[in-house]
Amino acid sequence: MQKKKKTGLWIALAVVVVIGAAGAIWAKGYYEDHYVGSDYFTMVPMNFDTTPETLYDRNGKAMEMGKIYVLTGYNDQGTAKELEFTVRGDSSSDYPGPGTYLKVISSKYLVNGWSVTDKAGIPEKALAQINAH
């Protein structure tokens, strides 16, 4: 009887270890997909309207003023990715304007940040794609 108890204990311990390992692997994948980003480069189109708009939450409730950007960015290999992010502010001067080059950090699912950059800071293949469009 004692042997059965030890075997059952080992099985339970093995199940806990497997569940813990699977959870850790899932959590690592989730973190990397959402929060580990790569650099993409883009330029705000010359016809982009920087007039502030009311932003809304998921329930349609009005929030603050801002601007939603949906741009195509390119990584250092020239591979395209659609980038969507919101810039908040009450004035057009708060937003990157037409012709502004941007460096956008994007994970698989989210834009994690952006900054204004100059043309010289953009990798050659990305710049070629930006200029082609």
HELIX and SHEET records of a PDB file:
HELIX    1   1 GLN A    2  TYR A   35  1                                  34    
HELIX    2   2 SER A   92  ASP A   94  5                                   3    
HELIX    3   3 LYS A  119  GLY A  121  5                                   3    
HELIX    4   4 GLU A  124  ALA A  132  1                                   9    
SHEET    1   A 3 SER A  38  MET A  43  0                                        
SHEET    2   A 3 TYR A 101  SER A 106 -1                                        
SHEET    3   A 3 VAL A 111  THR A 117 -1                                        
SHEET    1   B 3 GLU A  53  TYR A  56  0                                        
SHEET    2   B 3 ALA A  62  TYR A  74 -1                                        
SHEET    3   B 3 ALA A  80  ARG A  88 -1                                        
END                                                                             
